[in-house]
Amino acid sequence: MTKSSFKLATIYKIPIEINYSWFIILGLVIFTLARGYFPLSNPELPYYVHWLMAVIAALLLFLSLLAHELSHSVVAKRNRLPISGITLFVFGGVAHLEKEPTSAAVEFKMAIAGPAMSFGLSLIFLVLTRLFYYFHLPTALISITNYLFVVNLFIGLFNLIPGFPLDGGRVLRALLWTLYKDIKRATRIASSCGKAFAILLIAFGFLNLITGSVISGIWFIFIGLFLQEAADISYRQVAM
């Protein structure tokens, strides 16, 4: 466990850690939901209910992200790749592999497992939203499950963007690895795509700040900076 994180639990013999930076985004998610999303979707409810809804939705989002990362880890362990743990931090999490995948096929299976889990969760929350609406359950509950349907769908789609170290970037690396038979070359190209996408996000974030969309601008800048750093770290680990 690193000094910047603490151990939360052990699941499937995999240590789960939370980086302290995660609390920054947890607070931002709760604030955004309580002051923006839920007041718009449920204006008839008092403000304290919006805050309660925001806390519940944020914690369920946390569990969704954990399930996303666990799916990567389970596939890795089934392919005899040791996992030292999972760290949840600013924009999701990372499953710590003790060594790189042994083949492009294993890399592809590991990479696609995360988005598949997110899409599966999105479908579950969509079904729950429909059922809750059909049985006339409280609108607060319907809004929470509808939010989780949308956000898990977004997480799945976002992670399929072909920029390393996103899952889509790992899929791209697997394809390039198959093409060039060289993991370092494949990683370099996929990481370059990740950095380019990160720069676009940062630029879009600053554009949002200039036009007055402060919260969305902060989100895009944070995500872009994280992706840029993660792409650098991931490439250095493979290049060593």
Contacts in CASP RR format, 6 or more apart in sequence:
PFRMAT RR
TARGET T0000
AUTHOR 0000-0000-0000
METHOD contacts of the structure
MODEL  1
MTKSSFKLATIYKIPIEINYSWFIILGLVIFTLARGYFPLSNPELPYYVH
WLMAVIAALLLFLSLLAHELSHSVVAKRNRLPISGITLFVFGGVAHLEKE
PTSAAVEFKMAIAGPAMSFGLSLIFLVLTRLFYYFHLPTALISITNYLFV
VNLFIGLFNLIPGFPLDGGRVLRALLWTLYKDIKRATRIASSCGKAFAIL
LIAFGFLNLITGSVISGIWFIFIGLFLQEAADISYRQVAM
1 7 0 8 1.000
1 15 0 8 1.000
1 17 0 8 1.000
2 17 0 8 1.000
2 19 0 8 1.000
2 87 0 8 1.000
4 19 0 8 1.000
4 20 0 8 1.000
4 21 0 8 1.000
5 17 0 8 1.000
5 18 0 8 1.000
5 19 0 8 1.000
5 20 0 8 1.000
5 87 0 8 1.000
5 89 0 8 1.000
6 17 0 8 1.000
6 18 0 8 1.000
6 20 0 8 1.000
7 15 0 8 1.000
7 16 0 8 1.000
7 17 0 8 1.000
8 16 0 8 1.000
8 17 0 8 1.000
8 18 0 8 1.000
8 88 0 8 1.000
9 16 0 8 1.000
10 16 0 8 1.000
11 70 0 8 1.000
12 70 0 8 1.000
12 73 0 8 1.000
12 74 0 8 1.000
12 77 0 8 1.000
14 70 0 8 1.000
14 73 0 8 1.000
14 77 0 8 1.000
14 83 0 8 1.000
14 85 0 8 1.000
14 86 0 8 1.000
15 84 0 8 1.000
15 85 0 8 1.000
15 86 0 8 1.000
16 66 0 8 1.000
16 85 0 8 1.000
16 86 0 8 1.000
16 88 0 8 1.000
17 85 0 8 1.000
17 86 0 8 1.000
17 87 0 8 1.000
17 88 0 8 1.000
18 87 0 8 1.000
18 88 0 8 1.000
18 89 0 8 1.000
19 87 0 8 1.000
19 88 0 8 1.000
19 89 0 8 1.000
19 90 0 8 1.000
21 89 0 8 1.000
21 90 0 8 1.000
22 88 0 8 1.000
22 89 0 8 1.000
22 90 0 8 1.000
22 92 0 8 1.000
24 90 0 8 1.000
25 90 0 8 1.000
25 91 0 8 1.000
25 222 0 8 1.000
26 58 0 8 1.000
26 62 0 8 1.000
27 58 0 8 1.000
28 215 0 8 1.000
28 218 0 8 1.000
28 219 0 8 1.000
29 54 0 8 1.000
29 58 0 8 1.000
29 61 0 8 1.000
30 51 0 8 1.000
30 54 0 8 1.000
30 55 0 8 1.000
30 58 0 8 1.000
31 54 0 8 1.000
32 54 0 8 1.000
32 215 0 8 1.000
33 50 0 8 1.000
33 53 0 8 1.000
33 54 0 8 1.000
33 57 0 8 1.000
33 58 0 8 1.000
33 147 0 8 1.000
34 47 0 8 1.000
34 50 0 8 1.000
34 51 0 8 1.000
34 53 0 8 1.000
34 54 0 8 1.000
35 50 0 8 1.000
37 54 0 8 1.000
37 147 0 8 1.000
38 45 0 8 1.000
38 50 0 8 1.000
38 53 0 8 1.000
38 54 0 8 1.000
38 57 0 8 1.000
38 143 0 8 1.000
39 47 0 8 1.000
39 50 0 8 1.000
41 143 0 8 1.000
41 146 0 8 1.000
41 147 0 8 1.000
42 49 0 8 1.000
42 50 0 8 1.000
42 53 0 8 1.000
42 139 0 8 1.000
42 140 0 8 1.000
42 143 0 8 1.000
44 139 0 8 1.000
45 53 0 8 1.000
45 139 0 8 1.000
45 140 0 8 1.000
49 140 0 8 1.000
53 140 0 8 1.000
53 143 0 8 1.000
53 144 0 8 1.000
56 144 0 8 1.000
57 144 0 8 1.000
57 147 0 8 1.000
57 148 0 8 1.000
60 144 0 8 1.000
60 148 0 8 1.000
61 148 0 8 1.000
61 151 0 8 1.000
62 88 0 8 1.000
64 118 0 8 1.000
64 121 0 8 1.000
64 148 0 8 1.000
64 151 0 8 1.000
64 152 0 8 1.000
64 155 0 8 1.000
65 88 0 8 1.000
65 92 0 8 1.000
65 93 0 8 1.000
65 155 0 8 1.000
66 86 0 8 1.000
66 88 0 8 1.000
67 117 0 8 1.000
67 121 0 8 1.000
68 92 0 8 1.000
68 114 0 8 1.000
68 117 0 8 1.000
68 118 0 8 1.000
68 155 0 8 1.000
68 156 0 8 1.000
68 159 0 8 1.000
69 86 0 8 1.000
69 88 0 8 1.000
69 92 0 8 1.000
69 93 0 8 1.000
69 94 0 8 1.000
69 95 0 8 1.000
69 114 0 8 1.000
70 86 0 8 1.000
70 117 0 8 1.000
71 113 0 8 1.000
71 114 0 8 1.000
71 116 0 8 1.000
71 117 0 8 1.000
72 95 0 8 1.000
72 110 0 8 1.000
72 111 0 8 1.000
72 113 0 8 1.000
72 114 0 8 1.000
73 83 0 8 1.000
73 85 0 8 1.000
73 86 0 8 1.000
73 95 0 8 1.000
74 113 0 8 1.000
75 109 0 8 1.000
75 110 0 8 1.000
75 113 0 8 1.000
76 82 0 8 1.000
76 83 0 8 1.000
76 95 0 8 1.000
76 97 0 8 1.000
76 101 0 8 1.000
76 110 0 8 1.000
77 83 0 8 1.000
79 101 0 8 1.000
79 102 0 8 1.000
79 106 0 8 1.000
79 109 0 8 1.000
79 110 0 8 1.000
81 97 0 8 1.000
81 98 0 8 1.000
81 99 0 8 1.000
81 101 0 8 1.000
81 102 0 8 1.000
81 106 0 8 1.000
81 110 0 8 1.000
82 97 0 8 1.000
82 98 0 8 1.000
82 99 0 8 1.000
83 95 0 8 1.000
83 96 0 8 1.000
83 97 0 8 1.000
83 98 0 8 1.000
84 96 0 8 1.000
84 97 0 8 1.000
84 98 0 8 1.000
85 95 0 8 1.000
85 96 0 8 1.000
86 93 0 8 1.000
86 94 0 8 1.000
86 95 0 8 1.000
86 96 0 8 1.000
87 93 0 8 1.000
87 94 0 8 1.000
87 96 0 8 1.000
90 222 0 8 1.000
90 226 0 8 1.000
91 222 0 8 1.000
91 223 0 8 1.000
91 226 0 8 1.000
94 165 0 8 1.000
94 230 0 8 1.000
100 183 0 8 1.000
100 238 0 8 1.000
101 107 0 8 1.000
101 110 0 8 1.000
104 174 0 8 1.000
104 175 0 8 1.000
104 177 0 8 1.000
104 178 0 8 1.000
105 174 0 8 1.000
107 170 0 8 1.000
107 173 0 8 1.000
107 174 0 8 1.000
107 177 0 8 1.000
108 170 0 8 1.000
108 171 0 8 1.000
108 174 0 8 1.000
108 175 0 8 1.000
110 170 0 8 1.000
111 167 0 8 1.000
111 168 0 8 1.000
111 169 0 8 1.000
111 170 0 8 1.000
111 171 0 8 1.000
111 173 0 8 1.000
111 174 0 8 1.000
112 167 0 8 1.000
112 171 0 8 1.000
114 156 0 8 1.000
114 159 0 8 1.000
114 167 0 8 1.000
115 155 0 8 1.000
115 156 0 8 1.000
115 157 0 8 1.000
115 159 0 8 1.000
115 160 0 8 1.000
115 167 0 8 1.000
115 168 0 8 1.000
118 152 0 8 1.000
118 153 0 8 1.000
118 155 0 8 1.000
118 156 0 8 1.000
118 159 0 8 1.000
119 152 0 8 1.000
119 153 0 8 1.000
119 156 0 8 1.000
120 152 0 8 1.000
121 148 0 8 1.000
121 152 0 8 1.000
122 148 0 8 1.000
122 149 0 8 1.000
122 150 0 8 1.000
122 152 0 8 1.000
122 153 0 8 1.000
122 156 0 8 1.000
125 145 0 8 1.000
125 146 0 8 1.000
125 148 0 8 1.000
125 149 0 8 1.000
125 152 0 8 1.000
126 149 0 8 1.000
128 145 0 8 1.000
128 149 0 8 1.000
129 142 0 8 1.000
129 145 0 8 1.000
129 146 0 8 1.000
129 149 0 8 1.000
132 141 0 8 1.000
132 142 0 8 1.000
132 145 0 8 1.000
133 142 0 8 1.000
156 167 0 8 1.000
158 166 0 8 1.000
159 166 0 8 1.000
159 167 0 8 1.000
159 168 0 8 1.000
160 166 0 8 1.000
160 167 0 8 1.000
160 168 0 8 1.000
160 171 0 8 1.000
161 168 0 8 1.000
161 169 0 8 1.000
161 197 0 8 1.000
162 168 0 8 1.000
162 169 0 8 1.000
162 171 0 8 1.000
162 172 0 8 1.000
162 190 0 8 1.000
162 193 0 8 1.000
163 169 0 8 1.000
163 172 0 8 1.000
163 190 0 8 1.000
163 191 0 8 1.000
163 193 0 8 1.000
163 194 0 8 1.000
163 197 0 8 1.000
163 227 0 8 1.000
163 231 0 8 1.000
164 170 0 8 1.000
164 172 0 8 1.000
164 173 0 8 1.000
164 187 0 8 1.000
164 190 0 8 1.000
164 191 0 8 1.000
164 193 0 8 1.000
164 194 0 8 1.000
164 231 0 8 1.000
164 234 0 8 1.000
164 235 0 8 1.000
165 191 0 8 1.000
165 194 0 8 1.000
165 227 0 8 1.000
165 230 0 8 1.000
165 231 0 8 1.000
165 234 0 8 1.000
166 194 0 8 1.000
166 227 0 8 1.000
169 190 0 8 1.000
169 193 0 8 1.000
169 194 0 8 1.000
170 190 0 8 1.000
172 189 0 8 1.000
172 190 0 8 1.000
172 193 0 8 1.000
173 183 0 8 1.000
173 186 0 8 1.000
173 187 0 8 1.000
173 189 0 8 1.000
173 190 0 8 1.000
174 186 0 8 1.000
176 185 0 8 1.000
176 186 0 8 1.000
176 189 0 8 1.000
176 190 0 8 1.000
177 183 0 8 1.000
177 186 0 8 1.000
179 186 0 8 1.000
180 186 0 8 1.000
183 238 0 8 1.000
184 238 0 8 1.000
184 239 0 8 1.000
187 234 0 8 1.000
187 235 0 8 1.000
187 238 0 8 1.000
187 239 0 8 1.000
188 235 0 8 1.000
188 239 0 8 1.000
191 231 0 8 1.000
191 232 0 8 1.000
191 234 0 8 1.000
191 235 0 8 1.000
194 227 0 8 1.000
194 228 0 8 1.000
194 231 0 8 1.000
195 227 0 8 1.000
195 228 0 8 1.000
195 231 0 8 1.000
195 232 0 8 1.000
197 224 0 8 1.000
197 227 0 8 1.000
198 224 0 8 1.000
198 225 0 8 1.000
198 226 0 8 1.000
198 227 0 8 1.000
198 228 0 8 1.000
198 231 0 8 1.000
199 224 0 8 1.000
199 228 0 8 1.000
201 220 0 8 1.000
201 221 0 8 1.000
201 223 0 8 1.000
201 224 0 8 1.000
201 227 0 8 1.000
202 220 0 8 1.000
202 221 0 8 1.000
202 224 0 8 1.000
202 225 0 8 1.000
202 228 0 8 1.000
204 217 0 8 1.000
204 220 0 8 1.000
205 216 0 8 1.000
205 217 0 8 1.000
205 218 0 8 1.000
205 219 0 8 1.000
205 220 0 8 1.000
205 221 0 8 1.000
206 217 0 8 1.000
206 221 0 8 1.000
207 217 0 8 1.000
208 214 0 8 1.000
208 216 0 8 1.000
208 217 0 8 1.000
208 220 0 8 1.000
209 217 0 8 1.000
209 218 0 8 1.000
209 221 0 8 1.000
END
